[in-house]
Amino acid sequence: MASGSRAAFQYPAFRYFQMARFLVVSAMEMQSVAVGWQVYEITRRPLDLGLVGLAQFLPGILLFLLAGHTADRLPRHRIVARCYAAFALCSALLLMFTARGLHNVRPIYVVLVLIGIVRAFNGPAGQSLMPQLVSAEDFPNAAAWGSSIFNTATILGPALGGLLYGITGPKNVYLIATISFVFAFVSALFITVQSAQRPRGTASLRTVLAGFDYLWHNQIVLGAISLDLFAVLLGGAVALLPVYAREILRVGPWGLGILRSAPGVGAVLMALVLAHRPLRKRAGAVMLWCVAIFGVATIVFGLSRSVMLSLITLLTVGASDMVSVIVRSTLVQLNTPDEMRGRVSAVNMLFIGASNEFGQFESGITAQWLGTVPAVVWGGVGTLVVVAVWSVLFPRLRRVDSLTEQPNMLPAEPAVTADPN
């Protein structure tokens, strides 16, 4: 059994997975900066930035049930490896289209739809793979390190993407992203896992929808996931950062990369704080207060004309959101039987996709109708309203004291041991 602050790294599969995940997240963040700036540079319409999110969200909502079921039926490490290879192909397509010269954004949207399809399968498989890589006792350590690695990538990726775009243009961003995905694929090939429980029988509507049913009967988990969904859906200022970087703050592609990195910096700082001072008491109330802080910071960012103030508010956005992420992920992963983690994770990923990608679409539409600044400000106000309503609708969530106070698991489906190889 592993022990110590680096316990998770004594598992080779965990090391390979986190190496691959770091490369994937970094490449995806680099690519997002390039796509956002490129789309806005071509069209100059906030709505088209919203369509960037919609193009990635629609495949997820159409495929999430199948993706979750697949993650519970097939070896998850193999699904993840194939998804990384597909990401590399998508980045190569963006590189090819850009090298040929882009005068409209349709080819970009086509590739984004393909990325959305891949993400639909990668999300549940990757999220539910982690508990198979380490022992249950070392899972909290693995989750902490995984969160730190993820957020480090969300800091470095946008900054590097913005720098490369500002110096050399989008082609080198897509080239580096393609290479990163290829190395991630190679790293994922070395992941091995022990045998896992798999559901018996063929797929049915009941087994596919089991993730929804499981969450519906766990009101604390449902409240935490849905709170994050609507708060980020309404308060997502990140989608409009290309407009702020170009038209309001006037900081260029490099500045856009720094702005995109700021929430990640805040998230890492909060993760470090929580690593030393974990949420031992009043976790539910703290989560609600932090989501409210998220809304206030969004309002201030929307009104800001100062680069420094904007960075501070984005740091606050990332830090406050990290609390919600930790509470939600802990409740979901540790309260779900392994043979159902894929389907429950698929529902969770649908909610995350709705808050991020569909939230990006919502931000683009409201910015097109109301203007960029009013869209961000009213989104922050909407987040505060959600916090007030959820504190009434989900009193059990508000009263959660310790994250170890878990709702009882529902009975899992009959399972057999499956060979992951």
SULQUIMO-V668032 format. One record per residue. N is the residue number from 1. SS is DSSP state (2 for helix, 1 for strand, 0 for the rest). PHI is phi in radians with two decimals (* if undefined). PSI is psi in degrees with one decimal (999 if undefined). Layout:
# SULQUIMO-V668032
n: (N,N)
ss: (SS,SS)
phi: (PHI,PHI)
psi: (PSI,PSI)
This chain:
# SULQUIMO-V668032
n: (1,2,3,4,5,6,7,8,9,10,11,12,13,14,15,16,17,18,19,20,21,22,23,24,25,26,27,28,29,30,31,32,33,34,35,36,37,38,39,40,41,42,43,44,45,46,47,48,49,50,51,52,53,54,55,56,57,58,59,60,61,62,63,64,65,66,67,68,69,70,71,72,73,74,75,76,77,78,79,80,81,82,83,84,85,86,87,88,89,90,91,92,93,94,95,96,97,98,99,100,101,102,103,104,105,106,107,108,109,110,111,112,113,114,115,116,117,118,119,120,121,122,123,124,125,126,127,128,129,130,131,132,133,134,135,136,137,138,139,140,141,142,143,144,145,146,147,148,149,150,151,152,153,154,155,156,157,158,159,160,161,162,163,164,165,166,167,168,169,170,171,172,173,174,175,176,177,178,179,180,181,182,183,184,185,186,187,188,189,190,191,192,193,194,195,196,197,198,199,200,201,202,203,204,205,206,207,208,209,210,211,212,213,214,215,216,217,218,219,220,221,222,223,224,225,226,227,228,229,230,231,232,233,234,235,236,237,238,239,240,241,242,243,244,245,246,247,248,249,250,251,252,253,254,255,256,257,258,259,260,261,262,263,264,265,266,267,268,269,270,271,272,273,274,275,276,277,278,279,280,281,282,283,284,285,286,287,288,289,290,291,292,293,294,295,296,297,298,299,300,301,302,303,304,305,306,307,308,309,310,311,312,313,314,315,316,317,318,319,320,321,322,323,324,325,326,327,328,329,330,331,332,333,334,335,336,337,338,339,340,341,342,343,344,345,346,347,348,349,350,351,352,353,354,355,356,357,358,359,360,361,362,363,364,365,366,367,368,369,370,371,372,373,374,375,376,377,378,379,380,381,382,383,384,385,386,387,388,389,390,391,392,393,394,395,396,397,398,399,400,401,402,403,404,405,406,407,408,409,410,411,412,413,414,415,416,417,418,419,420,421)
ss: (0,0,0,0,0,0,2,2,2,2,0,2,2,2,2,2,2,2,2,2,2,2,2,2,2,2,2,2,2,2,2,2,2,2,2,2,2,2,2,2,2,2,2,0,0,2,2,2,2,2,2,2,2,2,2,2,2,2,2,2,2,2,2,2,2,2,2,2,2,2,2,2,2,0,0,2,2,2,2,2,2,2,2,2,2,2,2,2,2,2,2,2,2,2,2,2,2,2,2,2,0,0,0,0,0,2,2,2,2,2,2,2,2,2,2,2,2,2,2,2,2,2,2,2,2,2,2,2,2,2,2,2,2,0,0,0,0,0,2,2,2,2,2,2,2,2,2,2,2,2,2,2,2,2,2,2,2,2,2,2,2,2,2,2,2,2,2,2,0,2,2,2,2,2,2,2,2,2,2,2,2,2,2,2,2,2,2,2,0,0,0,0,0,0,0,1,1,1,1,0,0,0,0,0,2,2,2,2,0,2,2,2,2,2,2,2,0,0,2,2,2,2,2,2,2,2,2,2,2,2,2,2,2,2,2,0,0,2,2,2,2,2,2,2,2,2,2,2,0,0,0,2,2,2,2,2,2,2,2,2,2,2,2,2,2,2,2,2,2,2,2,2,2,2,2,2,0,0,0,0,0,0,2,2,2,2,2,2,2,2,2,2,2,2,2,2,2,2,2,2,2,2,2,0,0,0,2,2,2,2,2,2,2,2,2,2,2,2,2,2,2,2,2,2,2,2,2,2,2,2,2,2,2,2,0,0,0,2,2,2,2,2,2,2,2,2,2,2,2,2,2,2,2,2,2,2,2,2,2,2,2,2,2,2,2,2,2,2,2,2,0,2,2,2,2,2,2,2,2,2,2,2,2,2,2,2,2,2,2,2,2,2,2,0,2,2,2,2,0,0,0,0,0,0,0,0,0,0,0,0,0,0,0,0,1,1,1,1,0,0,0)
phi: (*,-1.36,-2.65,1.69,-1.20,-1.93,-0.96,-1.10,-1.35,-1.36,-1.73,-0.98,-1.07,-1.12,-1.09,-1.12,-1.16,-1.23,-1.09,-1.13,-1.12,-1.06,-1.13,-1.15,-1.14,-1.05,-1.13,-1.13,-1.20,-0.98,-1.12,-1.11,-1.08,-1.12,-1.11,-1.05,-1.17,-1.12,-1.11,-1.20,-1.18,-1.36,-1.88,1.01,-2.14,-1.00,-1.02,-1.20,-1.16,-1.13,-1.17,-1.02,-1.21,-1.10,-1.05,-1.53,-1.41,-1.00,-1.05,-1.12,-1.26,-1.41,-1.96,-1.13,-1.14,-1.11,-1.13,-1.15,-1.11,-1.09,-1.14,-1.57,-1.80,-1.99,-1.02,-1.18,-1.17,-1.28,-1.04,-1.06,-1.06,-1.17,-1.13,-1.12,-1.10,-1.16,-1.04,-1.07,-1.12,-1.12,-1.14,-1.11,-1.14,-1.06,-1.09,-1.13,-1.08,-1.18,-1.11,-1.40,1.71,-1.84,-2.02,-2.51,-1.70,-1.03,-1.05,-1.11,-1.11,-1.06,-1.14,-1.13,-1.10,-1.08,-1.08,-1.07,-1.11,-1.13,-1.11,-1.04,-1.56,-1.20,-1.04,-1.09,-1.15,-1.19,-1.18,-1.56,-1.34,-0.91,-1.10,-1.48,-1.62,-2.35,-1.25,-1.06,-1.18,-1.65,-1.08,-0.99,-1.16,-1.13,-1.12,-1.14,-1.16,-1.06,-1.13,-1.14,-1.13,-1.03,-1.26,-1.09,-1.14,-1.25,-1.51,-1.25,-1.02,-1.09,-1.09,-1.17,-1.09,-1.13,-1.13,-1.09,-1.10,-1.14,-1.57,-2.10,1.63,-1.28,-1.05,-1.22,-1.09,-1.19,-1.14,-1.11,-1.09,-1.05,-1.08,-1.09,-1.12,-1.11,-1.12,-1.11,-1.05,-1.09,-1.09,-1.15,-1.13,-1.55,-1.30,-2.20,-2.29,-1.36,-1.02,-2.23,-1.34,-2.15,-1.12,-1.39,1.41,-1.56,-1.19,-2.39,-1.05,-1.13,-1.21,-1.18,-1.53,-1.07,-1.09,-1.09,-1.10,-1.09,-1.16,-1.07,-1.62,-2.12,-1.11,-1.14,-1.13,-1.04,-1.10,-1.14,-1.18,-1.22,-1.06,-1.10,-0.98,-1.30,-1.14,-1.30,-1.00,-1.47,-1.77,-1.40,-1.45,-1.05,-1.04,-1.73,-1.05,-1.02,-1.18,-1.08,-1.16,-1.58,-1.74,-1.81,-1.55,0.96,-2.00,1.30,-1.06,-1.09,-1.12,-1.06,-1.07,-1.15,-1.08,-1.16,-1.35,-1.00,-1.05,-1.13,-1.07,-1.06,-1.15,-1.12,-1.07,-1.18,-1.07,-1.14,-1.07,-1.24,-1.16,-1.59,-2.30,-1.10,-1.31,-1.62,-2.40,0.92,-1.08,-1.13,-1.13,-1.08,-1.06,-1.08,-1.11,-1.20,-1.16,-1.11,-1.08,-0.96,-1.14,-1.11,-1.09,-1.11,-1.07,-1.11,-1.05,-1.02,-1.55,-1.26,-2.09,-1.80,-1.07,-1.12,-1.11,-1.08,-1.12,-1.10,-1.17,-1.21,-1.03,-1.15,-1.01,-1.14,-1.15,-1.20,-1.18,-1.04,-1.06,-1.08,-1.08,-1.14,-1.09,-1.09,-1.15,-1.13,-1.10,-1.21,-1.26,-1.50,-1.91,-2.17,-1.05,-1.02,-1.25,-1.99,-1.07,-1.08,-1.25,-1.16,-1.13,-1.11,-1.12,-1.06,-1.16,-1.09,-1.11,-1.12,-1.11,-1.10,-1.26,-1.55,-1.24,-1.20,-1.08,-1.11,-1.12,-1.05,-1.13,-1.12,-1.16,-1.15,-1.18,-1.18,-1.42,-1.74,1.84,-1.10,-1.11,-1.03,-1.09,-1.20,-1.11,-1.17,-1.10,-1.11,-1.09,-1.05,-1.08,-1.11,-1.12,-1.04,-1.03,-1.10,-1.18,-1.19,-1.15,-1.58,-1.23,-2.17,-1.09,-1.15,-1.14,-1.09,-1.61,-1.03,-1.67,-2.03,-1.20,-1.42,-1.45,-1.73,-1.19,-1.13,-1.22,-1.32,-1.05,-1.47,-1.26,-0.99,-2.38,-2.20,-1.38,-1.99,-1.42,-1.24,-1.58)
psi: (135.7,156.3,165.2,176.8,-20.4,29.8,-41.8,-29.4,-4.7,-6.6,113.6,-39.8,-38.4,-42.0,-46.2,-40.1,-43.3,-33.4,-46.2,-42.6,-39.5,-44.5,-41.7,-48.0,-41.9,-46.3,-41.0,-39.5,-42.4,-47.9,-37.5,-40.1,-45.9,-44.7,-45.8,-47.7,-41.2,-44.7,-46.5,-31.7,-33.7,-42.4,-29.3,31.6,124.1,-31.4,-37.1,-28.9,-36.1,-37.2,-25.6,-43.9,-42.0,-40.1,-32.3,-24.4,-40.7,-46.0,-35.4,-42.7,-26.9,-27.6,-2.4,-33.7,-46.5,-40.5,-42.3,-41.8,-40.6,-40.3,-24.4,-15.3,-31.1,159.2,121.4,-34.6,-30.0,-38.8,-45.7,-45.7,-43.7,-34.6,-39.1,-38.9,-40.0,-37.7,-40.1,-41.5,-39.7,-42.5,-37.0,-36.1,-42.7,-40.2,-44.5,-46.8,-41.3,-40.0,-31.4,-13.0,116.6,125.9,-8.4,168.1,2.0,-45.6,-35.1,-43.2,-36.9,-45.8,-37.6,-34.9,-42.9,-41.7,-40.0,-38.1,-45.8,-43.0,-31.3,-35.7,-33.8,-37.5,-59.4,-39.7,-46.0,-40.4,-38.1,-3.3,-34.5,-46.6,-16.3,-10.9,-23.7,167.0,160.7,-35.6,-32.2,1.8,-43.8,-38.5,-40.9,-40.5,-40.1,-45.9,-39.9,-41.5,-41.6,-42.9,-43.5,-48.2,-30.1,-40.3,-35.7,-14.8,-50.9,-38.5,-56.4,-39.6,-45.0,-40.3,-44.3,-40.2,-47.7,-42.2,-44.1,-32.7,-44.2,-9.5,-179.7,-22.0,-45.2,-27.7,-47.7,-32.6,-48.4,-38.2,-43.3,-46.9,-40.8,-42.7,-37.1,-46.0,-35.5,-41.2,-45.1,-43.8,-40.2,-25.5,-21.2,-2.3,127.5,144.7,158.0,166.5,145.1,161.6,130.5,144.3,146.1,159.1,-179.3,167.4,140.8,167.2,-35.9,-45.4,-36.6,-37.2,5.9,-31.2,-43.1,-45.4,-40.6,-46.7,-37.8,-31.4,5.3,84.2,-30.8,-46.4,-44.0,-43.2,-42.1,-44.0,-45.7,-32.0,-47.4,-39.5,-57.4,-31.2,-48.1,-33.5,-44.7,-34.4,20.0,94.9,-18.0,-34.3,-30.3,11.1,-36.1,-36.1,-45.7,-42.4,-36.0,-44.8,-32.2,-54.9,-21.6,58.2,-2.1,-176.8,-39.5,-43.3,-36.0,-42.6,-40.6,-42.6,-41.1,-29.2,-26.0,-45.3,-35.1,-38.9,-46.3,-38.9,-42.2,-43.5,-41.8,-37.9,-38.8,-41.0,-46.1,-25.3,-35.0,-28.7,74.5,162.2,94.0,-26.7,149.8,41.7,-39.9,-46.1,-40.0,-40.5,-46.5,-43.4,-39.1,-35.3,-36.1,-41.4,-38.8,-45.4,-43.2,-43.7,-36.2,-42.1,-46.6,-41.5,-43.9,-34.5,-12.7,142.6,4.5,129.8,-43.3,-45.8,-39.0,-41.9,-41.1,-43.1,-36.8,-35.6,-43.1,-39.8,-48.6,-40.6,-45.3,-36.2,-31.6,-36.6,-45.8,-41.6,-45.4,-44.8,-48.2,-49.7,-36.3,-46.1,-42.3,-51.1,-40.6,-5.7,13.2,129.4,146.8,-38.7,-7.2,-1.7,-35.2,-46.4,-40.2,-40.0,-33.1,-42.1,-43.0,-43.0,-32.6,-44.6,-41.7,-43.5,-38.6,-41.2,-35.3,-66.8,-47.4,-31.8,-35.2,-41.3,-44.3,-40.9,-40.4,-41.6,-48.6,-34.1,-35.7,-36.8,-48.3,-20.3,154.7,-51.1,-50.1,-35.4,-43.7,-43.7,-48.3,-29.1,-41.6,-39.6,-42.0,-37.0,-41.8,-38.1,-42.1,-43.7,-44.7,-43.8,-42.9,-30.6,-22.8,-42.6,-32.2,69.9,-29.7,-34.8,-43.4,-30.9,0.9,125.7,-59.7,147.3,-12.7,-8.6,85.0,145.2,152.8,139.7,144.6,156.5,135.0,165.6,156.6,140.9,157.9,158.5,126.8,143.5,117.2,-13.3,999)
